[in-house]
């Protein structure tokens, strides 16, 4: 049994806290709002995010930051990507040397272009930052529906330790050394999901979505390889797996925001209606900046930025993607 704290009582943090408690670990769920912590502790249900799901009685819920951070084997950082740096900075005074911190948010910091695990280690120099990612909607994990994820860590023994902590008969966990590839896939698939949702909102069909998914993973993998990530990571759970579920699922906040924009709402109106953090909006700028830095062509992410930040008509963005110069998909050398 491990002592684990989950920092962040949103839908994903709460779902993971339930999972870890069910796995027999001594688990604490921390909320940054006292009133939310009290409500969850008393009602044993997250009515706003996971209605109908009972929180185990063994799960401790608190707003006491020091309590959540002291004497824990593993800290799971489940705050939104835009809050990772500030939360990590706040955590630093309480963290012991070598503390395992598992990031489960998905994003890249705009302008600095820093991945979230690198950000955590910048703010907490003594920490060992790892990542858990994959096609895993909180709504399904909290209800015990079969799910697979991947843990990325710099050392195999740490990856295997975390694999054992999270894994159970309905939550299968793979391990990988490619933290960079896992984080890039997790962050940039949200941008492609915005495009897929926008296409749905415009009334386009399955053919369009299939094109966006397949060409989207091609963009993400080109960038990842240029940055030093492993190609096979993007064809695994944190790449194509997460991309498929985020582009297609009714649970996907990024797809929903895109759908609303396809129906004519502004990005601000769409985010307000979703009423959850739409990570793809924040990752879009970083994706574009990375494509420019590494000189990698990423036309879908380029057009998403135009729609999000320059007021471009979504239908015109799709048209421009379709009339780009002719390309060869693969095997060009076979004709040489």
C-alpha positions as a printed Julia matrix, in Angstrom:
336×3 Matrix{Float64}:
   0.0    0.0     0.0
   1.28   3.47   -0.92
   0.47   6.89    0.47
  -0.8    8.95   -2.46
  -2.21  12.46   -2.74
  -4.12  13.74   -5.73
  -3.86  17.51   -6.08
  -6.85  18.88   -7.94
 -10.47  17.89   -7.4
 -11.73  18.27  -10.95
 -13.25  15.34  -12.79
  -9.94  13.62  -13.64
  -8.33  14.16  -10.25
 -11.44  12.85   -8.51
 -11.66   9.81  -10.8
  -8.02   8.94  -10.13
  -8.5    9.41   -6.38
 -11.39   6.92   -6.52
  -9.26   4.48   -8.53
  -6.29   4.72   -6.16
  -8.51   4.26   -3.12
 -10.1    1.2    -4.69
  -6.59  -0.14   -5.35
  -6.04  -0.13   -1.58
  -3.79   2.93   -1.3
  -4.05   5.51    1.48
  -5.33   8.33   -0.69
  -5.93  12.03   -0.11
  -7.81  14.25   -2.58
  -6.91  17.93   -2.27
  -9.11  20.81   -3.45
  -7.91  24.4    -3.54
 -11.37  25.49   -2.35
 -12.39  24.82    1.25
 -16.1   24.82    0.41
 -15.6   22.23   -2.33
 -13.55  19.97   -0.05
 -16.26  20.13    2.61
 -19.01  19.43    0.09
 -17.2   16.41   -1.36
 -16.39  15.08    2.09
 -19.97  15.41    3.3
 -21.91  14.34    0.2
 -19.38  11.73   -1.01
 -20.26  12.73   -4.55
 -18.87  15.24   -7.05
 -22.25  16.41   -8.28
 -20.86  18.99  -10.7
 -18.34  16.77  -12.48
 -19.15  13.11  -11.78
 -22.84  12.91  -10.81
 -23.98   9.55   -9.52
 -20.46   8.34   -8.65
 -19.9    7.6    -4.96
 -16.62   8.66   -3.38
 -15.23   5.86   -1.15
 -15.48   6.49    2.58
 -11.78   5.66    2.88
 -10.86   8.58    0.61
  -9.71  11.57    2.64
 -10.68  14.95    1.18
  -9.02  18.14    2.34
  -8.19  21.74    1.45
  -5.14  21.66    3.75
  -2.2   21.96    1.35
   0.48  20.94    3.83
  -1.53  17.9     4.93
  -1.86  16.73    1.33
   1.87  17.1     0.61
   3.53  15.81    3.76
   4.8   12.24    4.02
   3.39  10.97    0.72
   5.01   8.37   -1.52
   3.43   9.74   -4.69
   1.87  13.08   -5.54
  -0.51  13.14   -8.52
  -0.75  16.64  -10.0
  -4.22  16.94  -11.55
  -4.69  20.7   -11.81
  -5.34  22.3   -15.25
  -2.23  22.77  -17.37
  -2.36  26.56  -16.98
  -2.12  26.13  -13.19
   0.73  23.59  -13.13
   3.58  26.09  -12.77
   1.95  28.15  -10.02
   0.86  25.02   -8.13
   4.32  23.45   -8.4
   5.91  26.66   -7.14
   3.55  26.63   -4.17
   4.35  22.96   -3.51
   8.12  23.39   -3.49
   8.66  24.26    0.22
   6.9   21.05    1.3
   8.57  18.63   -1.12
  11.22  16.13   -0.03
  14.24  15.31   -2.19
  13.37  12.71   -4.83
   9.62  13.1    -4.43
   7.67  11.28   -7.15
   5.22  13.63   -8.86
   2.93  12.27  -11.58
   1.54  14.9   -13.92
  -1.83  13.98  -15.42
  -2.67  17.32  -17.08
  -2.11  17.78  -20.81
  -0.57  20.91  -22.2
   2.5   22.91  -23.19
   3.29  26.33  -21.78
   2.86  29.01  -24.43
   5.91  31.14  -25.3
   8.34  29.19  -23.07
   7.27  25.99  -24.92
   7.97  24.01  -21.75
   6.36  20.61  -21.2
   4.58  20.13  -17.9
   7.03  17.62  -16.42
   9.93  19.94  -17.26
   7.98  22.79  -15.69
   7.49  20.77  -12.49
  11.21  20.01  -12.25
  12.06  23.67  -12.89
   9.88  24.75   -9.97
  10.73  21.77   -7.71
  14.38  20.9    -8.48
  14.46  17.87   -6.17
  11.39  16.19   -7.67
  11.19  13.25  -10.06
   8.45  14.21  -12.49
   6.59  11.51  -14.41
   3.49  11.48  -16.6
   0.29   9.43  -16.9
  -1.62   9.84  -20.14
  -3.81   8.06  -22.66
  -7.43   7.75  -23.82
  -9.09   8.07  -20.42
 -12.22  10.12  -19.84
 -12.85  10.64  -16.13
 -16.55   9.9   -16.56
 -15.72   6.33  -17.65
 -12.81   5.63  -15.31
 -14.88   6.72  -12.3
 -17.56   4.19  -13.29
 -15.13   1.31  -13.68
 -15.21   1.02  -17.48
 -12.13  -0.68  -18.99
  -9.4    1.85  -19.78
  -5.74   1.77  -20.79
  -3.06   4.4   -20.13
   0.71   4.78  -20.24
   3.14   5.97  -17.57
   6.28   7.77  -18.68
   9.31   7.97  -16.4
  13.06   8.48  -16.78
  13.89   5.28  -14.87
  12.32   1.89  -15.55
  12.02   1.01  -11.86
   9.99   4.18  -11.22
   7.74   3.46  -14.19
   7.13  -0.09  -12.93
   6.44   1.16   -9.4
   3.82   3.59  -10.69
   2.41   0.95  -13.02
   1.74  -1.24  -10.0
   0.12   1.61   -8.07
  -2.37   2.6   -10.78
  -3.07  -0.71  -12.49
  -6.05  -2.93  -11.71
  -8.37  -5.24  -13.7
 -10.25  -2.32  -15.31
  -7.34   0.16  -15.58
  -4.46  -1.29  -17.56
  -1.18   0.65  -17.51
   1.74   0.4   -19.91
   5.14   2.02  -19.33
   7.48   4.04  -21.55
  10.71   6.07  -21.24
   9.46   8.64  -23.78
   8.1   11.37  -21.51
   8.47  14.01  -24.22
   6.48  12.04  -26.79
   3.74  11.21  -24.29
   3.36  14.86  -23.31
   3.39  16.17  -26.88
   0.74  13.68  -27.93
  -1.43  14.5   -24.94
  -1.2   18.24  -25.46
  -1.53  18.54  -29.23
  -4.33  16.01  -29.68
  -6.55  18.57  -27.94
  -5.85  21.06  -30.73
  -6.79  18.5   -33.39
  -9.94  17.69  -31.39
 -10.96  21.34  -31.62
 -10.71  20.99  -35.4
 -12.69  17.74  -35.38
 -15.42  19.27  -33.23
 -15.56  22.31  -35.49
 -16.04  20.03  -38.49
 -18.92  18.32  -36.65
 -20.45  21.7   -35.87
 -20.25  22.63  -39.55
 -22.2   19.48  -40.41
 -19.33  17.6   -42.07
 -19.22  13.81  -41.9
 -17.14  10.86  -40.8
 -14.84  11.19  -43.8
 -13.8   14.64  -42.63
 -13.17  13.48  -39.09
 -11.11  10.5   -40.27
  -9.01  12.86  -42.36
  -8.43  15.2   -39.44
  -7.44  12.32  -37.13
  -5.02  10.68  -39.55
  -3.44  13.88  -40.83
  -3.45  15.26  -37.28
  -1.35  12.4   -35.92
   0.98  12.86  -38.9
   1.52  16.5   -37.86
   2.05  15.62  -34.21
   4.49  12.81  -34.97
   6.51  14.96  -37.41
   6.98  17.56  -34.71
   7.71  15.0   -32.01
  10.38  13.26  -34.05
  11.99  16.63  -34.86
  12.1   17.35  -31.13
  13.68  14.0   -30.28
  10.67  11.89  -29.27
  10.14   8.3   -30.4
   7.99   7.73  -33.49
   6.21   4.69  -32.02
   4.91   6.75  -29.09
   2.58   8.63  -31.44
   1.03   5.41  -32.7
   0.32   4.24  -29.16
  -2.07   5.12  -26.35
  -0.89   8.69  -25.73
  -0.82   9.46  -29.45
  -3.39   8.01  -31.82
  -5.34   6.4   -28.96
  -5.9    9.64  -27.1
  -6.48  11.51  -30.37
  -9.28   9.16  -31.44
 -11.17   9.36  -28.17
 -10.82  13.13  -27.87
 -11.98  13.76  -31.43
 -14.96  11.41  -31.2
 -16.27  11.28  -27.65
 -19.3   13.06  -26.25
 -17.24  13.52  -23.05
 -14.55  15.57  -24.83
 -14.57  19.21  -23.79
 -12.24  20.11  -26.68
 -14.5   18.48  -29.26
 -17.52  20.18  -27.69
 -15.87  23.61  -27.79
 -14.97  23.07  -31.43
 -18.52  21.95  -32.2
 -19.9   25.16  -30.73
 -17.46  27.23  -32.77
 -18.5   25.35  -35.9
 -22.05  26.4   -35.12
 -21.01  30.04  -35.03
 -20.05  30.78  -31.43
 -16.88  32.68  -30.59
 -14.1   30.9   -28.71
 -15.04  32.83  -25.56
 -18.7   31.83  -25.88
 -17.76  28.2   -26.52
 -15.46  28.02  -23.49
 -18.11  29.6   -21.27
 -20.71  27.06  -22.41
 -18.4   24.08  -21.91
 -17.73  25.41  -18.39
 -14.54  23.37  -18.05
 -10.94  24.13  -18.96
 -10.53  23.65  -22.74
  -6.85  22.72  -22.82
  -6.59  22.8   -26.62
  -7.15  26.56  -26.7
  -4.02  27.04  -24.57
  -1.95  24.4   -26.41
  -2.77  25.75  -29.89
  -0.39  28.71  -29.64
   2.38  26.52  -28.25
   1.88  24.01  -31.05
   2.17  26.75  -33.66
   5.28  28.21  -32.03
   6.9   24.76  -31.86
   6.15  24.14  -35.54
   7.89  27.4   -36.39
  10.83  26.74  -34.08
  11.49  23.27  -35.5
  10.41  24.18  -39.06
   7.78  21.45  -39.2
   4.71  21.85  -41.39
   1.51  21.62  -39.28
  -1.36  22.95  -41.42
  -4.24  21.8   -39.18
  -2.75  23.43  -36.09
  -2.0   26.53  -38.16
  -5.64  26.82  -39.25
  -6.95  26.16  -35.72
  -4.9   29.13  -34.51
  -6.4   31.28  -37.27
  -9.92  30.34  -36.15
  -9.2   30.75  -32.44
  -7.22  33.96  -32.42
  -7.78  35.74  -35.71
 -11.51  35.28  -36.18
 -11.18  33.18  -39.31
 -14.35  31.52  -40.59
 -14.11  27.78  -39.78
 -15.53  26.71  -43.14
 -12.87  28.79  -44.92
 -10.18  27.13  -42.77
 -11.37  23.69  -43.89
 -11.46  24.83  -47.52
  -7.85  26.02  -47.31
  -6.77  22.66  -45.89
  -8.42  20.9   -48.82
  -6.88  23.03  -51.58
  -3.29  22.94  -50.33
  -0.57  21.82  -52.75
  -0.65  18.18  -53.8
   1.29  15.87  -51.48
   2.6   12.3   -51.35
   1.42  10.4   -48.27
   4.39   8.0   -47.96
   6.85   5.71  -49.74
   8.19   8.49  -51.93
  11.55   6.69  -52.16
   9.89   3.69  -53.83
   9.62   5.73  -57.04
  13.19   6.88  -57.05
